[in-house]
Amino acid sequence: KLKSVSTHRSPFVARFTMRWLASLCGVMRSGTPKPVGVFPDPNSEKAEAYVTSNAAAKAEDGGVFAVTVTSIEDDSPNTKLITLVVVNDKKKFAFRPGQWVDFHAPGVTKPGGYSIASSHGRFVKDGSFQLAIRESRSSACAHWVHGKCKKGDEAKVCVGGKFFASRKDLTHPLILVAGGIGIAPILGIVQTFSEEQLHGSNPGGSNDDNTGNTSRGTSSTPQKRNTNTLRVVLLCSTKNPQTQPMLREILAAVRDANGAVKCVFHRTDGRGSCDGIKDKEYDNKKVSVKNGRIERDALSDALSALRGDGKHSKKPIAFLCGPPALSDATEASLLALGVPKEDVRLERWW
């Protein structure tokens, strides 16, 4: 049993003790703002608790959609890539790149939270979207995906998250930083950038209201953009590029951008060389590999590449998603390099 706390010793000791007890009970002091864009590691117990606590409210709002699994494949040694098709109410299902879904697997009590790993344009085209789900001991949803999921299975999802790129954001130069499975929402941003900014498409006539919601109407007139100017730098921290989740999709996105997107893999396992990706199709300066973590120098080089030629009238915006240590260190470095805090968007994991 917890003993009563005496407040006669010292006001500081008393306040500290009460805060400690509150933290044990999961209580946050009133008036303490919750960090914007915070979301748990999708494979952690806190993730399940977070998603479960919000699932009922979303169901009451009518935001839950039935989906069917159309394919499931081994993407990397511990990651499954599943493709889902919305069964009904497709006109109401909408998202911006970067957002995640609460995934309700059949027979699983607690839903899991996973970032959408594809673009809105893909959904408009064929009604499908993708999730990259990593193997996990603590996630019942991940167990289901890796052990039971098959083509034709049905599940339910609802869209959430305040981490996303608006149409206006995508008109800026972008520096994107991903760590491991954190590539999922970042890849969706790259793909949507190509669709909306390079190929001039407005899938479904989506109108971004800066809340993550979209509406569907008539498509805009395609306008070709200059694809020779570097617009996006993607820095991907990975143990080994050859086993990086969604590697095939990353390389395809770089190729589709026709010079507007540059990708640098930062290899962190210390075991290999920097020979690059073993794919002759991508043997160019837009995809490279470096040894070591993403440090301030790499971020400085990326910013210089985006700013240096004077072709961009708008300031760069950064989107970060990965383990807390990576996100926190990257945010601190970008702020030190002069990027305004409001232009550094994070999807933190707990």
Secondary structure as UniProt FT lines:
FT   HELIX           11..24
FT   TURN            25..26
FT   TURN            30..31
FT   TURN            36..37
FT   TURN            42..43
FT   HELIX           45..60
FT   TURN            61..62
FT   STRAND          65..76
FT   TURN            77..78
FT   STRAND          79..86
FT   TURN            90..92
FT   TURN            97..98
FT   STRAND          100..104
FT   TURN            106..107
FT   STRAND          112..116
FT   HELIX           120..126
FT   STRAND          128..134
FT   HELIX           140..147
FT   TURN            151..152
FT   STRAND          154..160
FT   TURN            167..168
FT   HELIX           169..171
FT   STRAND          174..179
FT   HELIX           180..182
FT   HELIX           183..193
FT   HELIX           194..198
FT   HELIX           203..205
FT   STRAND          232..238
FT   HELIX           241..243
FT   TURN            245..246
FT   HELIX           247..256
FT   TURN            257..259
FT   STRAND          261..267
FT   HELIX           280..282
FT   TURN            285..286
FT   STRAND          287..291
FT   HELIX           296..307
FT   TURN            308..309
FT   STRAND          317..321
FT   HELIX           324..336
FT   TURN            337..338
FT   HELIX           341..343
FT   STRAND          344..348
//
